[in-house]
Amino acid sequence: MKRWSLFLVTALLLGVPAPVSADKKSVPDPDDVNGALDIKAASHRHGSKGKLVHIIVTHEDWEPSILAAEESWFAMLFDVDRDREDEFGENRYLKIDYSEEEGLHAGMYSQGFGGPGEFIANVPVTKPNAASVRVVFPKKLLARRIKEYRWRAIASYEDEAECASDEDSAEQGGCLDYVPPPMKAGIRHDLR
């Protein structure tokens, strides 16, 4: 007991920050959707300098150019304004896409009707391996003084062979995958 007290006093005197429990979580998803963008897992963790890291991993490998099709993309919906525990109300929409001019790119938006609303900021995006995509951004893009939020990942994929759209799919591809599914609460990220 005396050693722990001595360590704590020494750490406080030297200005060493106390250990903080970082919320790190990965939510698996079954191989349940046709197409190359079927999500295997969605995860979050804390990055350096207080930034948030979100990763989507797919069951299959894919090239960034697969997102060049208008109906093929990844998105993350963020609920930062929770009034009720059982509801999911999106406030932010992060879309990951690809174009010849920009390559792989991501942007944070306010939530619009069924998709992105007003543009907020570009978000750095990388492809750490053949089956994943990662975004890193400051938490202030979600809200000021945020203590927690819920989020979900979406993959939309379109191709003529196995994931063709119909009239009802609008700007969403023929194969959609949600993690967690729409009827379940989003993934909780505690920032305290």
N, C-alpha and C positions, 0 to 999 in steps of 0.2 A: 504494500500500500504506500509506503514511504517513497519508493522508487517512482511510482506513477505520479505522486504529488510533486516530487522534485522535477520530473520531466515536464509536467504541465507548467510549473512556475518558470522553468528555464525557457520553454517554448514561448510563453507570454512575454518574458523579458527580451527575448531575441526577435520578437515579431514574427515568429513562425506561425502560419495560418493553421488553425485546427482542422483536422480531417473532416471533409464533407462527404456525405453519402450521395453520390451521383446516381440519378435514376437512369438505369440502362435496361432496355427491354427489347425483346425480339418476339414477334407474334408469327407463328408458322401458319401456312395456308396449304391445303391439299392440292394435289395435281388434279384440278377439277374443271379447267376451262381449256377449250381448244386454242391453238395459236401459240406463237412464240413468246408472248408477253404474259403468260400465266404466272401469277405471283406465287413464290415459294415462301417468302417471309418479308415482313416489314419491321424495321427496327429504328430505335432512336437512342441517342446517348448525348453526353455533353462533350463539346470540343474545347479547344484552347480559347482563352480570352472570353469565356462566357457564351460562346457560340453553340448553336444547336445543330446536331448532325442527324440526318434521316437517310435511311438506306432502304431501297427496294431490291430484293433478290428474286430472280425468276427461275423457273424450273429448267428452262432451256437457255443456251447461249444466244445472243443476238448482236447485230451490228447497229450502231447508232442510226444509220441511214434508214432502218426499218421504220423509224418515227417520222420520216419525211411524208408518208401518206397522211392526208388531212385527218383521218379518223383514227390514227395510231399515235398514242401519247401516254405518258404517265401523269398522274396528278396526285396531290395531297390536299385533303380538306382539313382545315383547322378550326376547332371550336374553342374560342378563347373567352366567350361570354356566356358561361353556363348559368342559366336561370333555374333549370330543373335538372336533377340528377339523371332522369330517364330520357331526356331529349338530346338530340345532337343537332345543333344549329350552326352551320358553317359560317365563319366570319372571314376567313382567309382561304385563298385558293392558289396553290402553287402548281404551275404546269411545267412539265419537262417535255421538250419537243426537239426537233431537228430540222435544219434547213441548210441548203448548200452554202448560203451566205454566212450564216452564223455557226454552223456545226451544231453540236449538242448544246442546248441552252435552256435556261429555266427563268421563270419570272414569278414574282409574288403579286397577287391581285386581291382586291376586295372580292367578296363573293357576289357574283351576279346571278341572274335568273338562270339556273341550270348550267353554270359555268363561270369563267372568269369575268369579273366586273372591271373596275378601274385599276389601271396599272399602278403598282406601288414601287417595285424595285426589281432589278435583275438579281438573280441568285446564282452564286458559283455552283456548277454541277460538274461531276466527274464520273467516269466509268471505271471503277477500281479493278474490275475483272470482266470476263466475257458474259456474265449473267447478272450484273448488278449496276445500279446507278445510285450516286450519293449527292446530296445537297447539304451545304453548310451555310448557315446564316445567323445573324444576331437575333436574339429573342425580341428585340424592339420592333422587328418587322411584324410580329404577331400582335403585340400590345405593350403599353408601358406598364411597368411594375407588375408584370405577369408572374403568378405563383404556380400555376398549373394550366394545362390545356388538354384537350382530347383531339385525336387526329385519326385519319384513315387514309390508306393508299388505294389508288385506282389505276388499273391498266386498261386501256382501250386499244383493241387491235383489229385491223381490217385487212383482209386479203380475199381474193376471189375464190380460192379453193375451200377453205374451211371456216372463214369468218367474214362472210359477206353481210353487209348492212341491208336492212329493209327500210320501208318508208317510216316506221316508228322509231328508228334508232337515231334520227336527226344527225348531230355531229359526233355521235359516239359510234365506235366501231361495232362490228358484228359480234365480237367476243369481248365481254367486259368482265373484269375481276375486281372485287372489293375486298380489302383486308382492314378491319373486320367487315362482315357483310352489313348492308344498310340497316337491317333491323336490330343490330347489336350496337351497344355503346362503343364509342371510339376508343382508341388506345390512349390510356391516361399517361401523361408525362408530368411528373412532380418536379418542380424546379426549386423546391425549398431545401 
